[in-house]
Every structure is written in structure tokens, then in C-alpha cells.
Amino acid sequence: MTTLADAWAWLTDPAHWAGDDGIGHRLLQHLVLTVGCLVISCLIALPVALVLGHLGKGGALAVNISNAGRAVPTFAVLVLLLLTPVGGWGEGPAVVALVLFAVPPLLTNAYVGMREVDRGVVRAARGMGMAGRQMLFHVELPLSLPMVLNGVRIAAVQLVATATIAALAGGGGLGRIITAGFNLASTPQVVAGAILVAVFALIVEGLFALAERLAPVRTRGSR
């Protein structure tokens, strides 16, 4: 309990919230890094998943390939990137590693959501004369939205927790608080940094859970 009390004292010290190394600035850096990587991951994974889910072809292969990437630790990807020319691009290696980490849940959930749309509804839309693009954006995507949001939620929470590795490559974020604590042999600071990351992840989880509950339509089998 002494360590937790010391960590709480560190967190509530106003001096630790000010300046470029303060908690406020590190939180903002962590948020920007997380949102940036999430947007890039969505732009890569969601169009592929939605198109493959609409066509019903090649999706299983794409999902299996993306899931295979989960077997490679993000830290290992970051280390390998640091050894390549991209390693000198500031936070570039961390961004690439985090994007690769976030793509699998986005791709898998979006594709599964598209394929779980009631085929009877799809046939009815086709019978009404809807073209492929109309069916995708006006029928299949709205019905698969809960599963798509679930994938975004999983990716966002994982990014919040994993973005701490950016500090190992000289990047910003809450990971800098943890690494600085290790360098100073300050256990309270390390614990305080871990608490901040955990609370941030729980807040993101709660926001996405609320968004999922507000989604107007749920697909069969979605959770």
C-alpha cells in the first residue's frame, strides 16, 4: 500500500502536471499518437474489409494473413524498424508498428460484420434494383456497424495500452513517464505512469461501449 500511496502522491503533485515533461503534455501526446495511428489503421483496414465482405471473396485469406501478424510482438517490430532507414524518422517506427498492430482487429471485425448481414435483406435490396455501391453503403454497412465499431473499440484500447512503446524509440506519450521512472529508479513514478495508461484505456473503452449501445441496428451474432 505504501507504493500505491506514493504513486498517488506523485500523481497529485501539481509540479508533475506542468511543463513539457508534465502529465498534461504527455497525455496530449499519447492521445494524438493513439488517434493518429487509429485513423491510419482504419483507412487501411476498413475499405479492404468492407469491399471483401460485400463481394464475399478473398476475405478469409485476408483475415488469416492479418491475424498471423498478431503472432509478431509489436516490440519486436519496433526494434526491427529502428534498425532500418525508417528508424531515423522520429516517431515513424512507433507509428508503423502500432498501425500494423491495430489492423487485424479492424479488418476481422468489419469483414465478419459484413458477412453476418442477413442475406435475405441483401437479396431484397437487390430485388429492389439497388446497385452494388448502394447496397454496400445503404444496407450492408449500416447493419454491420456494431461489429465495425467493436473492431474500432478493440483497436483503440489496444493502441492506448501499447502506445507506451513509442517512448523506447524517443517518442512522446505516457510511456515517457514510465521510462523516466525506471531511469530515476522511482517506483512511484513507474506505478503512476502505469495507472495513467490503465485509466486512459478504461475511459476509451467506456466511450466506445457507449457508442456501441447507441448504434441503431445490431447484426445477428454481434456482441
C-alpha positions as CSV (number, residue, x, y, z in Angstrom):
1,M,0.0,0.0,0.0
2,T,3.0,2.3,0.6
3,T,3.9,2.2,-3.1
4,L,0.3,3.0,-4.2
5,A,0.2,5.9,-1.7
6,D,3.5,7.2,-3.0
7,A,2.2,6.9,-6.6
8,W,-1.0,8.8,-5.7
9,A,1.2,11.5,-4.1
10,W,3.2,11.7,-7.3
11,L,0.1,12.0,-9.4
12,T,-1.5,14.7,-7.2
13,D,1.7,16.8,-7.1
14,P,0.9,19.9,-9.3
15,A,4.5,20.2,-10.3
16,H,4.2,16.9,-12.2
17,W,1.4,18.3,-14.4
18,A,3.2,21.3,-15.7
19,G,5.8,21.7,-18.4
20,D,6.8,19.7,-21.5
21,D,7.5,16.7,-19.3
22,G,4.3,17.1,-17.3
23,I,1.4,14.7,-17.2
24,G,-0.9,17.0,-19.2
25,H,1.6,17.3,-22.1
26,R,2.3,13.6,-22.1
27,L,-1.4,12.8,-22.1
28,L,-1.9,15.0,-25.1
29,Q,1.0,13.4,-26.9
30,H,-0.5,9.9,-26.1
31,L,-3.9,11.0,-27.3
32,V,-2.5,12.4,-30.6
33,L,-0.4,9.3,-31.2
34,T,-3.3,6.9,-30.5
35,V,-5.8,8.8,-32.6
36,G,-3.4,9.2,-35.5
37,C,-2.5,5.5,-35.6
38,L,-6.2,4.6,-35.3
39,V,-7.2,6.8,-38.2
40,I,-4.4,5.4,-40.4
41,S,-5.3,1.8,-39.4
42,C,-9.0,2.5,-40.2
43,L,-8.1,4.0,-43.6
44,I,-6.1,0.8,-44.4
45,A,-8.2,-1.9,-43.0
46,L,-11.9,-0.8,-43.2
47,P,-12.1,-0.2,-47.0
48,V,-10.5,-3.6,-47.7
49,A,-12.7,-5.4,-45.2
50,L,-15.9,-3.7,-46.4
51,V,-15.2,-4.4,-50.1
52,L,-14.2,-8.0,-49.5
53,G,-17.2,-8.5,-47.2
54,H,-19.5,-7.1,-49.8
55,L,-18.0,-9.3,-52.5
56,G,-17.8,-12.4,-50.3
57,K,-14.4,-13.3,-51.9
58,G,-10.9,-13.3,-50.6
59,G,-11.9,-12.2,-47.1
60,A,-11.0,-15.4,-45.3
61,L,-7.4,-15.2,-46.7
62,A,-7.1,-11.5,-45.8
63,V,-8.3,-12.1,-42.3
64,N,-6.0,-15.1,-41.8
65,I,-3.0,-13.1,-43.1
66,S,-3.8,-10.1,-40.8
67,N,-4.3,-12.4,-37.8
68,A,-1.0,-14.0,-38.5
69,G,0.5,-10.6,-37.8
70,R,-0.7,-10.8,-34.2
71,A,1.9,-13.5,-33.5
72,V,4.7,-11.0,-34.1
73,P,5.2,-8.8,-30.9
74,T,4.8,-5.1,-31.5
75,F,8.0,-4.5,-29.6
76,A,9.9,-6.8,-31.9
77,V,8.5,-4.9,-35.0
78,L,9.6,-1.7,-33.4
79,V,13.1,-2.9,-32.8
80,L,13.4,-4.2,-36.4
81,L,12.2,-0.9,-37.7
82,L,14.7,1.0,-35.6
83,L,17.4,-1.0,-37.5
84,T,16.2,0.2,-40.9
85,P,16.3,3.6,-42.6
86,V,12.9,4.4,-41.3
87,G,14.4,4.3,-37.8
88,G,15.6,7.8,-38.1
89,W,12.1,9.3,-38.8
90,G,11.2,10.5,-35.3
91,E,8.1,8.6,-34.2
92,G,7.9,6.9,-37.6
93,P,8.9,3.4,-36.4
94,A,6.4,3.5,-33.5
95,V,3.6,4.7,-35.8
96,V,4.3,1.9,-38.3
97,A,4.5,-0.8,-35.5
98,L,1.3,0.5,-33.9
99,V,-0.6,0.6,-37.2
100,L,0.4,-3.0,-38.0
101,F,-0.8,-3.9,-34.5
102,A,-4.2,-2.3,-35.0
103,V,-5.1,-3.5,-38.4
104,P,-6.0,-7.2,-37.6
105,P,-9.0,-6.4,-35.2
106,L,-10.3,-3.8,-37.5
107,L,-10.1,-6.0,-40.6
108,T,-11.5,-9.1,-38.9
109,N,-14.5,-7.4,-37.2
110,A,-15.5,-5.4,-40.2
111,Y,-15.4,-8.4,-42.5
112,V,-17.3,-10.6,-40.1
113,G,-19.9,-7.9,-39.6
114,M,-20.4,-7.6,-43.4
115,R,-20.8,-11.4,-43.8
116,E,-23.2,-11.7,-40.9
117,V,-25.7,-9.3,-42.5
118,D,-28.9,-11.2,-43.2
119,R,-28.7,-12.5,-46.7
120,G,-32.5,-12.2,-47.1
121,V,-32.2,-8.4,-46.6
122,V,-29.4,-8.3,-49.2
123,R,-31.5,-10.2,-51.7
124,A,-34.5,-8.0,-51.0
125,A,-32.3,-4.9,-51.7
126,R,-31.0,-6.4,-54.9
127,G,-34.6,-7.2,-55.9
128,M,-35.5,-3.6,-55.4
129,G,-32.9,-2.7,-58.0
130,M,-30.1,-1.4,-55.7
131,A,-26.7,-1.3,-57.3
132,G,-23.6,-2.8,-55.6
133,R,-22.5,0.6,-54.1
134,Q,-26.0,1.4,-52.9
135,M,-26.3,-2.0,-51.2
136,L,-22.9,-1.5,-49.5
137,F,-23.5,1.9,-48.1
138,H,-27.3,1.9,-47.5
139,V,-27.8,-1.7,-46.4
140,E,-24.8,-3.8,-45.5
141,L,-22.7,-1.1,-43.8
142,P,-25.5,0.2,-41.5
143,L,-26.3,-3.3,-40.5
144,S,-22.7,-4.3,-39.9
145,L,-22.0,-1.0,-38.0
146,P,-22.0,-2.6,-34.5
147,M,-19.3,-5.1,-35.4
148,V,-17.3,-2.4,-37.2
149,L,-17.4,-0.3,-34.1
150,N,-16.5,-3.2,-31.9
151,G,-13.3,-3.7,-34.0
152,V,-12.5,0.0,-33.7
153,R,-13.0,-0.2,-30.0
154,I,-10.7,-3.1,-29.6
155,A,-8.0,-1.4,-31.8
156,A,-8.3,1.9,-29.9
157,V,-8.0,0.3,-26.4
158,Q,-5.0,-1.8,-27.6
159,L,-3.4,1.2,-29.1
160,V,-3.8,3.2,-25.8
161,A,-2.1,0.4,-23.9
162,T,0.6,-0.3,-26.5
163,A,1.5,3.3,-27.5
164,T,3.8,3.4,-24.4
165,I,6.4,1.7,-26.6
166,A,6.9,5.0,-28.5
167,A,9.0,6.2,-25.6
168,L,11.5,3.4,-26.3
169,A,12.1,5.0,-29.8
170,G,12.4,8.5,-28.4
171,G,8.7,9.4,-28.9
172,G,6.3,11.1,-26.6
173,G,3.3,9.9,-24.6
174,L,2.7,8.4,-21.2
175,G,5.5,5.9,-21.8
176,R,8.0,8.7,-21.2
177,I,6.7,8.9,-17.6
178,I,7.3,5.2,-17.1
179,T,10.7,5.1,-18.7
180,A,11.8,8.2,-16.8
181,G,10.7,6.5,-13.6
182,F,12.9,3.5,-14.5
183,N,15.8,5.8,-15.2
184,L,15.4,7.5,-11.9
185,A,14.7,4.3,-10.0
186,S,11.5,5.8,-8.9
187,T,8.9,3.1,-8.4
188,P,6.1,5.5,-7.5
189,Q,6.6,7.3,-10.9
190,V,6.6,4.0,-12.8
191,V,3.4,2.9,-11.0
192,A,1.8,6.4,-11.6
193,G,2.6,6.1,-15.3
194,A,1.0,2.6,-15.4
195,I,-2.1,3.9,-13.6
196,L,-2.5,6.8,-16.1
197,V,-2.3,4.4,-19.1
198,A,-4.8,2.0,-17.4
199,V,-7.3,4.8,-16.6
200,F,-6.9,6.2,-20.2
201,A,-7.6,2.8,-21.7
202,L,-10.7,2.3,-19.4
203,I,-12.0,5.8,-20.5
204,V,-11.6,4.9,-24.2
205,E,-13.3,1.5,-23.6
206,G,-16.2,3.2,-21.9
207,L,-16.7,5.8,-24.6
208,F,-16.7,3.1,-27.4
209,A,-19.0,0.9,-25.3
210,L,-21.4,3.8,-25.1
211,A,-21.2,4.4,-28.8
212,E,-22.0,0.7,-29.5
213,R,-25.0,0.8,-27.2
214,L,-26.2,3.9,-29.1
215,A,-25.8,2.2,-32.5
216,P,-29.3,2.0,-34.0
217,V,-29.0,-1.5,-35.5
218,R,-27.4,-4.7,-34.4
219,T,-26.4,-7.6,-36.6
220,R,-27.2,-11.2,-36.0
221,G,-24.5,-12.6,-33.8
222,S,-22.9,-9.3,-32.9
223,R,-21.9,-8.6,-29.3
